[in-house]
Every structure is written in C-alpha cells, then in structure tokens.
Amino acid sequence: MKGDEIKKIDRQHVVYSWKAQRDVDPLVIERADGIYLWDADDNRYIDFCAGLLCVNIGHGNKHILDTMKKQMQKFTYVSGLFATEAKSRLAQMISEVTPGDLDYVFFTNAGAEAVENAIKAVRMVTGRHKIYSRWRSYHGATAGAITLTGDPRRWYAEPGIPGLVKFFGPYCYRCPFGYESEETCGLQCLETLKTQIMLDGPKTIAAIFIEPIVGTNGILVPPVGFVKGVRQVCDEHGILLVVDEVMAGWGRSGKWFGIEHYDVVPDIIVTAKGLTSAYVPLGAMIWSKKIWDHFYDHPFVGGLTYSGHALACAAGIASIEVYRNEDLIEKSRVNGEYLNTKLMELLEKHPSVGDVRCKGLWACIELTSDKKTKAPLAGFANSKMNVAGGLMRELFACGLYLFAKWDFIFIAPPLIITKEEIDDAVGIIDKALEYADSQIGK
C-alpha cells in the first residue's frame, strides 16, 4: 500500500491523541532501525525522542525480536492465574535492578494502569483516602492517573476521582515562591509541603506520588534535599511514597531508575515504557517488602486480563539483557554529559533559549522571550502563541523527530546513540532554533 493511500485511510478512520482532528497531518512511517525512522517516501529521520520516550534500546533490535519469536512459538498468552517462565524470570530480573527491597512485581498493560493499581494499593495498605501529587506533573490518561496529573490535560476529566490533593514541587528556573537558588527553592517547597500536610491532617494521607524527574512538564530535576525531605516526611507520618518511573526508569536518566539520583528508596515504583523498550506494551507496579507483607495476609483487589502477558514479559527479559550486555545505563550517563555540553552551547548562542536541563539522555530546552526576565515565549498552555508547531515543522524538514510543546523542547534519544549522532541531531536543533529566535517580540 502506498503512503498516500495509507494516509487517506488513516484520516478517514483513526483518532489521534491531544489534538483537534483537523490539525492532524501525520507522516507515514514505513520502517525503523536503530535511532532512525524512514517514511513512505524513503526520507530518513533521527528519532531523537525514542518514540514517546520509550524505545530506549533502539528500533529493530535482533535479540528482542528473536526472543519474542521463541516465546510466540511456545505461546503468547495464558491466564494470569498461571505461572510462566517469562513472567517469573522478568519479575526476578526487575528485582535485581530496582533499589532497596523493591522485589515484588504486579504486571500491568502500561504506565497508567500501574498508577491506577498503586492508588488502590496505598489506600488498602494505609486505610487512608487522600493522595498527594504535585502541580506540573503527568501520571497518565486514565481516570485516577489523570486526576493525579498536575497539568492542563486533567482539566477535561475533572472533577476526577475524589481525595487527590496537589502541592508545589521545585521548578527552580521558575521557583513557585520566587527564589533564585535551587537549594532555597527546594527547601521552601519542602517547608510549604510540610505545612500543607499539617493543615490537611497527616493521618488522613495515604501516599505522596512524585516523578523523580518531572517528564513532560519540563524535565524538572528537584534538588536532592527536597526528595530526601519528602521521604522523611512520609516516614514520620506513615505516608507511603510512590515514585512514577514510567519515563525516568530504565536508564533514561543515566541510572536504572531516576530515584537513584537521590539515594532514596520508595515504597512503590510504577514503571512501563523502557521496561520493554516499547516492543510490546507492558507496565509494572513494584512493591517494597512492607507492601508485600501487608498483602501476604490481605487480598490485593486488582486484576487485568493481560497481567503478565507472556509475549510482553519475554520482550522485557530481552530488553533488560540488552541494557546489561551493551552497558546502556552507563552509556546514557556518559553520553548524557556530552549532550548537556552541546545543549549548553545552544543556551549561549540563541536568544530564545532560556534554560537547559539534562539528566542522562533526557533533556529539555526551555524557550523564553527575554533571558533576563525569563518571560515565556509561548506561555503556559500556549497562552501567548504556539511556537512548538512551527519548530516541529522545521525539525521534520531537516530530518529530526522530537517532541515539543509550549516552551519546551524534549530530547530523549535511544540509549544506543553515539556522540557523532548527537552532533548531527543538535546541529538540526541549532538551525531550527532560528525560528524560535524569530518569534521573539511577535
């Protein structure tokens, strides 16, 4: 089938996320390999966002494909009531790389469902109802996960499920309390959270959900003291700490999991994306020993038809083997430092670049109309103008795919990327930023 025919059928029948359907004009992708995509006209694009921050080991990895084929020749699915080698082995392998005593795995279909089950779990364990999450966060599009979310995507699902409360976390480039230094911003956010918990009643709060590094709200890296302080507050009041590693996990930030940057062990991790590098959808909720001990004597009231799907688990096993065999976690750290250096050059060069934040192979360029005042260029939820649309058109035209919204340009290439390929991609971004520069003052 030719590209034009595929696109015609697509626009007649397919509904796309987060957009008015009249604005959808998708590329038709024909094939993918490594860090590259090819469209139906054989134009090549660097996948500088690993799909949607998930194809961590790159496209077309032979080891994963061979492992999936072997599993398919046995069976692809049996009821979750049965044990399988794929499910058991993957759970064991996950426990080997998670921090602390996070050794107990409940498999889901994706990240949002892992979040949904964590909401139920913390309420069952504590007997409490309230759950805290931060403004400028994203936890998924299902009912509970979108209510936890602290950005405009939740507006259309409100009022959402009851009992979910928001707090301000550190956004040190634009501190919600007006402080300039990262340390002071983190301390003030922590003290404000403590006060909010005191006024709200700590014994009514089941859990605090955080992204260890905020993802699609700007790659916001909180100070270490803030995260350690949240863990301490939870311990003092019997509140559970749930860390959303759907994006941050699996080497993206230069460690197996983002929370490892803070030397903190949560009670629950929820994850997906890089768990299988998106070869098959799979998510997981991972419990500490304390959570396991509770459910040893109490039923966990949760279940999914495809929990522990054998084909997905086989892909997860192979993905972790690739992370290990190709040393991708360390490569993410080392090449992430190189990426940060290259992006800092853009910060110096372009008047529209206000800030650069980078952790491992995960970065954000934040745009501004004035470096001194930090005035936004597009504004929150494009309140001033839409810059991202034009930027993405410029990038596509030059052979680069990444994700941009509002004043944020997100970078998250497959972890197999080389320094030379980073140079190629950053060179294209450099050229495209001329468009953002031209929008200042409009």
N, C-alpha and C positions, 0 to 999 in steps of 0.2 A: 504494500500500500504506500503510495507516495505521500510526502509531507503535507501537501495542500489538502489532500483527501482526508488525512488523519485530523488535521486542524479543523476542517469543516465539520466532521462528525463530532469532534470534541466540543466545539462551540454550540452544537445543537443539543448536547445531552449532558455535559459534565458541569457540575457546580464547583466553583473554586472558593477557597477559604479567604476570609477577611477583606474581600473586595466586592464592589458593585460589579455584577457580571458583564456589564457593557464595557468595563475598563480592562477586561482580561484579554490578553493577546499573547498566548504562550508560545515559546519555542517548542518545536517538536524534536525531542531528543531521540536519536537513533541508536547510540551506543555509548559506552563509558569504559574507561580503563585507567587505572592509577589515579592521577589527580585531574584527568581530562574528561570532557564531555564532547560529543560530536552531534550536531543537529542533522536534520534530514537532508540538508544541502552540503553536508560534509564540512561545515565550518567547525573549528575546534575552539573550545573554551576551557580555561583553567577553572576548576571547581574550587574556588577559594573560600567556600563555606561548607564543604563536606556535606553536600545535600542541604539539609537543615540541621547543621551541627551534629551529624550522626555517622557519616561514612568515615569513621576515624582511620581505618586501615586502608582506605582507598578502594576504588572500584575494581571488580573483576579478579579479586584475589583467588588464586587457584586452590590454595589449601582450604579455604572456606567452601568453595564450590565442590571440591572433591569430598569433603566431609559431609556436606549436605546430601550429595548423591548417594553416598554409602548409607546414610540414615534413611533416605527415601526407598532404598532397595529393601530395607527391613520393614519399616512402617513410618508413616508421617505423624500419626496421631492415635492415641488411645485415651480413654477416660483418665482424668486427673486422679481418680481413686487408685490407680495402679502406680507402682514404682517402675521407672525405666532407667536404663543406664545413662541415657543422655541427661535426664533431669537430675539424677543423683550426682553424676560427675560434675555437672555445671555448678550445682549448689556448693559442692566441695571446693571447686576452683574459685568461686566467688569468695568463700570464707577465707581462702588463703591470701587474698589481696586486700580485703577490707580491713580498716583499722580496728584495734581492740578486739572485743569479743562479739563483733557483729558477724555471727556464724550461721544464722538461721534464715532461710530464704523462702519467701512466698512469691511465686511467679505470676505475673500479670501479662496483659497483652501489650501494654505501653506505659509510658510515664504517668499519664493522668490517672489511669486505673490503680497504679501503685500508690498515688497520692490519696485516692478515694479510700483505699483499704487502710492506709495509715491513719486517716481521720477516724475511721471506725475503731481501729486498734487502740489508739490513745484514749479514746472515750471509754472503751471497755476496760482497759487496764486501770485507769485512774478513777472511774466513776464520776468524772467531771465533764462539763459540757463545753466551756469556752476554749477556743483555739486562737492563738495569736499568729499573725503573719505580717510582713512589712509592706508599706507602700513601695511602689516601684519594684514589683516582683511579678513573676509569672509561674504558675504551677500547673497549667493545663486547661482544657476547654470543657471538661465535664462538670457536672453541677457543683460538686464540692470544691474541686480544684479551681474552677473559675471564681468561686466566692473567695477562696484564699488569695487569689491574684490581686495585686495592687496596682493595676494599670487600666486604661480605658476599655480593654477587652471584656472586663467584667460588667461594665455598665448595663449591657443589654441582657444580662442574666439576673440582674437584681430584682427583688431583694436577696435572692440566693438562699442557701441553707442557713439556718439560724446559728448563732453562737460564735461567729467568726469575727475577730477584732483586729484592727490594723494598728501598726506602730511605725514610727520613723526610724529607718536604719541609716547608716552612714552613706552619704553621697558627697564625698569630700571636695569634689570640684565645685559643687553647688550645695554646700552644707545647709540642711534644712533649718539650722539655728544660726547661720551667718558666720561661722568660724572659718578661719583661713587654714589652719594647720590640720593635718589628718588626725593627729593624736587628740587634739582638743575636740574635733568633730566627733570622733569615735566615743570619747568619754562623755560628751554631752548627750549623744544619742542613747548611750547606755544608762546614764542617770535618769533621763526622761522616761525610758522604758521601765526602770525600777519604780519610778513614781506612778506611772500608769498602772503597773501591776498592783502596787499597794492600794491605789484607789479603787481598782476593779475587784480586788479580793483574790489574793494568790491561791487560796484553796478552792477557787471556782475554775481555775485554769488547768486544762488537761495538758496542753502542749504548746510549744513555740515552733513554727515551721520557718526555716530560713534556707535560702540559697547560699552556699558558702561563698560563691562569687555570683553576683546577680547577672543573669544572662541577657535576655532580650530587652531589658530596660537600661542597658548601657555598659555591661561588663564592669560593674561597680565592685571593687575589691575592698572589703571592710578592713579596718586596722585589726591586728591580732588581738589587741586588748579588748576590743568590742566583742569578738566571738568568744574569747575566754570568759568575759564577763557574763555573757548570755548563758553559757554552760553553768557558771557558778550560781546565777540567779535560779536556774532550773533546779539545781541540786538543793538549794536552800529551801525551796517551796514545794518539792515533789512534783515539779512540772517536767514533762518529757520533752526532749529536744529531738526534732525530726529535721534531717538535712536533705534537701532536694538536690540530688546529684544527677538529675536527668541530663543536663548539659555539661556540668562541671566534671563528671566522672569519666573514667576510662582514658586517662592520660591527657585529656584536653588541656588541663591547666599545668601540666608538667609533673604531676603526681598521679597515682592511680585514682585518687579521689580528691576533690578540692578541699575538703575539710582537713586534710593532712597538712595544709599550709599553716594551720593554727594549733596543731598539737592538741586537738580536742576530739573526743570520741562521743558521737551522738547515741541516742537510744535506738533510733531507727534511721536507716538510709533508704530513700526511694530513688530508683535509677531506671534507665532504659537506653535509648539511642546507641551509644558506643558499646553497649553490652554485646550486641550482635553486629555492630557497625552497620546496622540497618539492612543487612542482607535478608533478614526476616524480622517482623515486628516482635519485640519481647521487652517486658519490663520486670522489675522485681522490687519487692519490699523486703528489706533485710533487717532482722531483729537482733538486738543485743541479748545476752543471757538473761537479763532481768525481764525482758518482754517474753522471752521463751518460757521462763519459769512460770509466769502468770498463766499462759495459755497451755501449759502442761496439764493443769488441773481444770481449766475453763475452756469451753469451745471457742474457737475463733470463728465468728459468724461472718464468713465471707467466702465467696467462691466464684470461679469463672470457668466456663466451658473449656476454654483453651489454656487453662493454667498448666504450665509445664509442658507445653506443646513440644513434642519430641524433635521435630524438624528445627524449630526455633532454638531449642536448647543445644542441638548439635552445632548450629551456627555460632552460638555463644561460646561453646567449648573451643571451636576452631579460632574464633576471634581472640580469645584470651591467649591461646597458643601463639598466635601471630604477634600480639603485644609483647609476649615474653621473648620469642625467638628472634624477633627483629629489633628488640630493645627500644620499642617505640615510646615508652614513657620517658626514658632519658633523652631520646631524640627530641621529644616535644619540649623538654626543658631547655636543652642546648639551642635548638633552632628557634625556640621562642625568644631567647635572649637576642639572637641575631635579628629576628623580626622586629623586636622592640627597638633596636638600634636604627633600623631602616625607617620605621614609622616616626621616630623622633626627628629624623631629618625632614619629614613632611611637616611636622609641627613647626619647625623653624622656618620652612620655606613658604607655606601657604597662609595667607591672612584669614582664611575661613576655618582653619584647624585650631580649635581652642584647647583640646586636651587629647592625649593618647593614653590608653590604659591597656596593659598587656600582661597576661599571665600564662606561661606556656605558649602554645599555639592557639591562643584565644585572645582577641584584641578588639578594641573599639576606638574609632576615631570620632570624636565629638566636634561638631561644627559650631561656629559662633560667627556673629556679625561684628564682634568687637572683642579682641583678645583681652583688653584691659578690664572692661566691664563684665565680660563673659556673657554678654547678651546673646540669646539663642538666634540662630539663623532661620530655621523652620519653625521652632517653637514646639511646646508640648502638644502632642497630637496634631501637629501641623497647624497650630493656631495662627501662625504668621504666613506661611507659604509651604508648598510641597517642593522640597529640594530633592528628596530621595528618588522620586520618579525620574527626573532628568539625569541624575547621577547614574542610576542603574542603566538607563539607555546608553549613556556614554561608555560605561564599562562593558556592556554587551557588545557594542560596536567594535570595541578593541579586543574582544575575546576573553573577557573575565566575567565570571559569575560570582557574586556575593550578595548578601542580604543587607539592605539599608532601610531605615525608617526614621522619620522625624529628623533629628540632628545626629543620628547615629549611623555609622558605617561599621558593620560587623565583619570580622575576619576570623575564620576557623577552618583552615585547610586540612585535608587529610594529614595524619601524622607522619606519613611517608615522604612528605615534601622535602626537597633539597634546598640548600641555600641559593643555588642558581635559579631554581623555580620561584623562590620567594622574591628574588631580584626582579624576575620577569613580571610577577603579579604586582609588586609595589610600584614598578615603573608605570604600569597601566593606571593604577590608582592615582599616582602623581599627575598624570595627564588629565584624568577625569576631574580631579580637584580644581582644575582651572574653571570648570563650570560652576562649582560651588563658590569659588572666589568671585566670579562674575555676578552672582546673585546678591552680594553684599550691597546694601543701600537701595534695593528694589522694593 
